[in-house]
Amino acid sequence: MVYGGKPSKGCQMCRIRRIKCDETRPTCKQCTKARRPCPGYRDVGDAGESTRRRDSQGTDDKAQVSRTTSKPLAPKASGNVTDSASERDDSSTPIFVNEETVKSLLQLPVEDLASCHFIANYVLIPRQHILSTRGFLEFLLPLLKSGSRIPHFKHAFDACALASLNNRVGTGNEFEKQALGSYTKALAATFAALKDPDLVKKDETLAAILLLGLFENISAKSFGMMAWSSHIEGAVQLVKTRGPAQLSTKTGMDLFVAVRTQMIIHSLSTGKAPSLDVDWWVDDNPNSEYGVHFQRLSSRTSELKNETNHLLATVAKTPENTELMMKAMEKCQELDKEIVDWLEDLPESFRWKTVAWEDYNPKCDYSKAEAFPGRIDMYADLWVVNLWNVMRCMRIVLSSLIVRFTAWIISPADYRTTPEYAASARVCVEAIADIIASVPYQLGWFSKHQDLRERAQLSGFACGEDDAEKGLAGYFLLWPLTCIQGQDYLTDAQRIWVKGRLKCIGNQIGVRYGNMLSQLNVRMPSMLILRDRLVNNPHSTPPADMASFLANQAAAGKAEPTAAPTAPPGPSWSPPSPDDHDKQEAAYRRVIQRQKEELKKKAVDTSATMDEWTVKAWLQL
């Protein structure tokens, strides 16, 4: 008989992960650090006997002996998803597993595996040592722990969990079909719950609606962004129906804050004005100063964006309206300065620092590179880096509004010759560089560099390893990356890299809407300025540069000859008849509509896979 060596005294989880266990009882420090219950220690005597039996029976019986002498990896979940989730490593964390581990994993139901994976990727726990940081979907934990069997909540959670798992493990399984089935059931059950006076006010109902919105981004089915928008609008209305009573519990408060955050994101994405009623701005916890101020600045930016779109689409050019535009532009400049001052006053725990530098490589394929040449920054956690990136996007949005106001005021002169454009370009170039430098931290680049991984400050998820690629990081990055990929100030190499990161989020991280957003081909603010010049009051005079455009269209046979500018008054000139005026206006409108359609076609690389609602939302058409 061959001596197999001294049996390990470590706990089962450390032996499975093949790491050194400190053998602290009753819970080893490795499991405590990873926030998972320690499965316990085996009897060394039993282990020795097991080894002797295995050697005597030969290698053919290894799997059977292992099954009979060790505990299962995780118990079957029974109403408490977090139990099994906390005992399982994130699926994206590379660990060496043996046959015993694989067979133990196969004993878990698919729903439990999907739940563990989803919680390890999307449920963010706020860091206690960083004041005012927030979590994400943390309200799910008490709802799951309570064993709630409310159908619409269970189906919505299963839909998100199965879709997330499917996107990470690849094809050849039934996960996607099961996810769609759960989603359909959740929609029907939620619709019925909204008609029930008791169910409509339950936390599970609001949580289900938020999960359905998240499912649209994870799965990216047809009209995904439009469906997400409708879910968020429904959640906002439900919060208003629930009233102040929802704020009496921590779960209710967490749900309220989550809806408020989604409302602001929805407003920024669609251009619709947010609800700024005072009831939305309750203090959700004593240390929420920075989080609440962050959301207030974001909502004010979205409100200004909505006002600007309305002004530029409806106001004719007159001296009075020019003065109105200048005042609106000053409001944008003042808000931008307020954002800068607020960011400078943030405490040290919110600060980022540069920890690495990526050298330029002329042979690099930027569409697949994990880091863009230049600096690489590190942040306190995912919520902090998201705060910075959203604020940077706010400054880009405000700069775009300032340039649009400038172009409207000085038209038909070239807006790119103005000091306002030069100042806005500097702001945008700096914000773009800062966002690009933050991406490696969020997408797991640090976990592949041992020296940086030990220094990195990682976010705390409800289970799993924190240094792995996380779906939530990709979800947070969708809007910042989409915002900068269409900027006029982006270099070609930067644009290729940003589109590559969006595809990585869609294919590798598992947030499929990243693939669709990578197809957007907008250019801001130039496309919006063209849109502003096309969209005029029907009774106003066309822009000065539109006359030559109409003449060219007529010469090319694309518009009626009557659309061309009339000859200047002369001796033989007579006022046009009402019929001629109607024909000119009709032709002008047809040209405007044609230009709108051309803008939409140019705004996306592959129109067949991008829903029209998303394109219109980004072009504000």
N, C-alpha and C positions, 0 to 999 in steps of 0.2 A: 504494500500500500504506500502511495506517495504522500509525503507530508505536505499539506496545502498551506502551511503557514499559520501564524497566530490569528485567530478570528478577530475582526474589528469590534471594538466596544462602542463605536459611535452610534448615534441614533439612525433610524432607517432612512430619513430624508438625506442626511449627509452622506450615507453610504451609497444611496442611489445617485446623488449628484457627484460622488467621488471627490469630496472635499474633506478637509480635516475637521473633525468634530471636537469641541472642547469638553464634551461629556458632562456638562453641567446638568444637574438634575433639579427639578423635574423637566426643565426645558432648556435645551442647549442655546447658546447665544447666537449661533448662526441662524436658527429658526426665528429667534426673537428679533434679530436685526431685519430679517426678510418679512416680518409681520405675518408669519404662518404658524399655526399650532404645531408643536413638535409631536411627531407620531410615536415617540417613545423609543426605548432601548430593548434589544433582544437579550435573552438569557445566553451568556457566553457558553455555558455548558451545552445548551441545545444547539448553539451554532457549531460547536466542535463536533458534536455527534452528527449534525447535518453534513459537515464536511467529510467525515469518515464514510458516511453512507454514500455520498456522492462519488467519492473516489472508488469505493468498492463496486458500485453499480455501473461505472463507466460514464462517458460523456453523453450517451444517448438519453439518459434520464435527468439531465441537469434541470430542465425547465420544470419537470414534475416535482422534484425535491424542493426547488426554490419556492414553488407555490405553496407547499405544505409547511414550510418552516419560517415564513415571514408574513408580516401583516400586509394587507392590500395598501396600495399607494394612497388611496383616498376613499372614504366611505361613500356610499351612494347617498346623494343629497335627498333630503326629505323635507321640503319646505324651507330649507335654509341654504340658499345658493352660495352664500359667502363661505360656508364651511368647506365645500369642495374647492371653491375658487382659491381659498387661502393656502391650500395644500398642493397647488399645482404651479409649476413654472410657466411663464409666458411662452407661447408656442414659438415666438420669434427668437427666444434666447437659445443659442446653440449649447447643448449639453450632451455628454456622452451617455447613452442609455444602453442597458443590457437587455437580454431577453425577458428577464423578470419584470423590468420596468414597462416594456412594451405590452406584455400580456396583462399587467395590472391596469395600464391605461385603457386597454380594450374592454375592460370590465365596466368602465364608466359609460352611462348613457350619453348619446350625442348631445342632448339638451344640456347636460352638466358640463361637458367639454366646451360647448359654445358659450355657456354662461361664464365659465372661468375665463375664457379668452376675452370676452367682451368687457368684463369687469377689470381685467388686467390691462386693457387698452384704452378704456374710455372713462372709468370712474376715478377722478383725480381727487385726492384728499389734500386740503389746504395745509401748508406748513405752519406749525404753531410758532416757530421762532422767527417767522417773517410776518410782521404786522400787516393786516389788511389784504393778505393774499386770499384768493378764493379757490374753491374746488370746482369740479365739473361733474354733474350727475350724482353728486354725493347723496342726494335724497333717495336714490335707488336702494342704498344699503338698508335703511330701516324698513322700507317697504318690502324688500325681499326677505329680510330677517323675520318680519312679522308673519311670514307664510301666507301673505294675501293671495287669495285664489280668485280675485275679481277677474273675469275673463278678458276684458279688453286690455287690462294692464299686462296680464300674463302673455297674451298673444303678441302685443306690441314689443315686449321685452324679448320674447323668443325670436321675433322677426329680425330685430337688430342683431341679436347674438348670432343667429345662424348666418345672416348675411355677412357679418364681420368675419366669422370663421371661414366661410366659403371663399371670401376674397383673399384670404391669406394662405389657404392650403391648396388652392388651385382647383382644376376641373376634375371631372370623373367621379363626382359624388352627387348626392341628392340634396345637399344643403341649400342650394339656391331655390330649388323647387319647394322645399319645406319652408324656407324663409318667405317666399311669396304667398304660400298658403297661410302662414301665420299672419302676414300683413293683411291679407284679405279678410281673415276672421277678425282681426283687430279693428279694421275700418268699420265693419258691420256692427260689432259689439260696442264700439265707441259711439257710433251714431245713435244706437239704441239707448246708451247710457246718458247721452245729452238730453234725452226726453224724460228721463227719470228724475224727479225732484230730489231724491236722496243721493243717487249715484253721481249726479252732475256736480255736487259739491265735495266729493271725496278726492283726496290727494291722488289716488291711483288714476282717476280720470284725467286730471291735468298732466300727470306724468306720462300717461299713455300717448297723449297728443304730442308732447315733446319728443317722445321716442319715435313716433311715426314721422315727424319732421326729420329726425336724424337718419332714419332708414332711407329717406329719399337721397340724402347725400352719400350714404355708404353704398347703396345699390346703383344709383344714377340711372334709373329707368327713364323711359320717355316722359318728357315734361317734368323731370325731377325737381328743378328749381321752382317751377310754377306750383307744383304740389307742396313743396316745402313752404312756399310763401303762404298758401292757403292754410296749412297746419298752424303756422305761427299766428296768423290773423285770428284763427279760431281760439288759440291759447290766450291771446290778449283779451278777447271777448269773455272767455271763461273766467279769467282772473277778475274782471269787473263784476261778473255775476257772483263770484264767491264772496266778495266783500271783505271787510276788515277782519272777520273771524279767522281767515286763513293765516293771519300773522301771529296767532296765539301759540303755535307750535313751531319747533325748529324745522321740521320737514316742510310745513306750509310756507315758512319764510324762505327756505332754500328754493322751493318751487317758484315762489313769487320773484325772487332775484333772477332765477334762470329765465323766466318769461320776459322780464324787463330787459335782460341782456339780448335775448333773441329778437325782441321788438326793435331795439336799436340797430342790430345787424340787418334786419329786414328793411328798415328805413334807409340805411346807407346803401343797400344793394339795389333797391327798387326806386329810390327817389321820392317815396311817399313820406309825408310828414309824420313824425312819431307823436304819440300821445304824451304831452308834457304836463298833464294834470298833476297838481301837487300830491295827489294820493299815490303816485308812482314813486315818490322819492322819500319814503320812510327809511329811517336808519335801520338796516337789517342786523347790525351787531355793533357793539361799542367800539370796535376797531375797524370800522368800515369806511373811515374817512377817505382814503385814497381810492378805494374801489368805487364809492359813490361819485366822487368828483370825476373820476375817469369816465363813468357812464354819462354824467351830465355834459361834459365836454363833447362826447361823441354824439349825444342827442342834439345838442345845439348845432353841431356841424351838419347833421342830416337835415335839420330844420332849415338852415341856410341854403343847403343844396336844393331843397324843395322850392324855396322862395325864388332862387335864381332861375331854375327851370321854368317856373311860372312867368317870371318877368320877361325873360328872353323870348318866350314863345308867344306872348300876348301883347307886348308893349310896342307901339310904333315909335319911330325915332323923332322926337321933338326936343326942344331945349329943356322943357320941364322934365321929360322922362330921362334925358341925359343926366340931369342933376340927381334924379332918383337912382339911376344906375351907379353913380359915383358914391352916393351914400351907402348903397348896398355893398360896394367894393370895399369901402372903409370898414364896414362891419366884419367882412372876411379877414382883413388885415389885423384888426384888433383881436379877433378870436385866435388867429394864428400866434400872435404875440403872447396871448394868455396861455396857450398850450405850451409854448417854449418856456415861459416863466415857471409854469407848474412843474414841468419835467425837470427843470434845474433845481427845484426845491425838494425833489423826492429824497427820502433817506438813503443811507448807504446800502441798505439791504436790497434796494431796487436797482442798484447800479450794475451795469455790465462792464466787463473788462476784456481786453484783447489778450488771448492766450496762445495764439498760433498764427502763422503766416503761410499761405499757400503760394508757392512760386509759380510763375508763368511757364507754361509748357506749350510750345508751338504745335506739338503733335497731339495735344489733348483733344479728345472728343467731348466738347462742352455739353452735349446733350446727355451724356452719361456720367459726367464728373460729379462727385459728391460735394466738392467745395470749389468755389470760383476763385481765381487768382486774387490774392489780397489778404486782408486780415480775417481772422475767425474769432468770434466773440463768445463769451460764456455768460450765462445769466443765473439768477437764483433758482428759478423753476419755470415751468411752462406758462404759468399764469403771468409771471412778470415779463417774460419775453413777448407774450401776446399783447400785454398792455403797451409796451414800447412800439411794437409793430403796428398796432391799431392807431396809436397816436401819430406815427409816421405817415400812415395812410391818410389820416385826417389832414395833415399838413399838405399832402399831395392833392387831396380833393379841394382844399381851400385855395391852393395855388392855381389849380385848374379853373376854379370859379373866377379868381382875380384876372386871369388871362382872358377868359371869355368876356368879362365885363369890359376889359381894355379893348378887345377886338371889336366889340359892339360900339363902343364910344367913338373910336377913331376910324371906323369903317368909312371908305374903302381902303384906307392906308394899311400897310403891313404891320400887324401887331407885334411881329418878332423884332422890330426895331425899337421897341419901347423899353424904358428902364423897368417897368412892371414885369415884362416878360423875362428880362435878364435876372431879376431877383427871384422870380418863381422857378426859373430853370436851376438856379443854384440850390434852392431848397429841395427840389425834387431829386436832383442828382445826389445830394447828400443822403436823403431819406432812402433812395434806392440802394445805395452802397451799404447803409446800415442794415436794411432788411436782408440783403444778400449775405452779409457777414453773420447774421443770426441763424440762417437756415441749417448749417451743419450741426449746431448744438441741438436743434429740435429734431432732426432726422437721424439721430443715433451715430453721428460721425465720431463722437468722443469715445463710444464704447469699443471702437476698433483701434484706439491708440492708448496703450496701457498707461503711459505717463500722464496723459491728460485725463483719463478716466478716473484716476485716483484723486485728481484735483477738482473734478467736475461736481457741481451741485445739482443733484438730480431731483426730479419731482417725485412725490410719493403717491403711488397708485394703490388701489384697494388690495391688490394681490399681484403676484408675479415679480419679476426682476425689474428694477427701475431703469437699468442702463440699456434696455432693448429698444428697438424701433417701436413707437407707439402710434396707434391709429389716431389718438386725440391730437398728437403733434401735427399730423398731416391735415386733420380737420381744421385746426387753428390756422394753418398756413394757407388754406385755400384762398381766402380773400386777399391777404397781403400780396401773395404771388400773382394772383390774377390782376390786382390793382396795378402792379408795377410792370407786368409784361406788356401792357398796351400803352405805356407812356412814350411820348415823342422823344424823351431824353435818354432812353435806353440805348446802349450800343447793340450792334448785331450779336456779338458774342454773349452779352448779358441776356439778351432775349432768348437765344438758343438754350442757354443754361437754365433760365427760369422755366421755359416750356418743358425741358427735360425733368426738372424737379416736380412739376405738376404731373407729368406722366409717371414718375416714380411713386408719387403719392397715390395715384390711381391703381397702378399695377403691383407695386411692392408693399406699400403701407396698407392698401386695402380700402381707401376712400375713393370709390370709382368716379366720383364727379370731377376729380382732378384731371382725368383723361379728357372729358368734354371741355372743361375750361381751358385746357392747353390748346384747343382749336380756335379760340377767340383770336382774331387778328385785328382788333381795334387799335386806333391811334388817338391818344388823348394828349392835349385838348383839341388837336387840329380837326378831328372828325366832328366833335361837338360844336366847334366854331362854324364849320360848314353847315351843320344842322341848324344852328341858330340863324344863319343867313338865309336858309331855305324856308324855315318855319316863320312866317310873318303874318301879321294881321291881314286878312283878305282885303281890307279896305285901305291898307297902307301902300306906299310907293315901294316897288321892288328895290333891293339894294343897288347901288350904282354899278357895281361890277356884274349884276345880273343881266343888264341889257345886252352886253356883248355875248354873254353866255347864250341867251335866247336867240340872238342872231346866228350864232354858230350852229345851234341846234336846228334852226330853220334851214340853214344852208345844207346841213347834212341830211335833211329830210326826216329828222326826228321830232320836229314840232311844226305846227302850222306856220306858214309865212306871216300870218297876222300876229304871231308872238314876237316877231322882231320889233325893235323900237321904231316908232314912227319918225318921219322926217321932222326936222325942226321947223317951227312956224316960219312961213314966208308969204310972199304975195299970193300964191295960189293955195295956201293952206286953209283948210276948213276944219272945224271941230269934228272929231269922230262921232259917228252915230251911236246910239245906245247898243245897237246890235253888234257893232264893231268892238265896243268896249267889253261886252259880254264874251265875245269870241276870244279877245285877248286874255281876259281873266281865266276863261276855261282852259286855254292853251297853257297859260302860266301855271295853273294848278296841276295840269297833267305833267309838266316838266318837273314840278316840285315832287310829285308822287314818284315819278321815275327815278329821281335822284335819291329819294328815300330808300327805294328798293335796291338801288346800286350800292348805297351805303351798307345796307344789311348784308348783301352778298359779299362785300369786301371785308365785313367784320368777322368772318369765320372761315377757317381753312376748308372744312368739310361740312357743308351745310346739311347734308343728309343725317348727320349724327348729332347735330346741335339743335335743340328746340328753339323755335322762333321767339318764345317768351323771354328766354335768357338773353338772346341777341338784342331784343328791343330794350330790355332792362339796362343793359350796359351802354347802349347808344342813346337811351332816353327818348326813343322815338314814339 
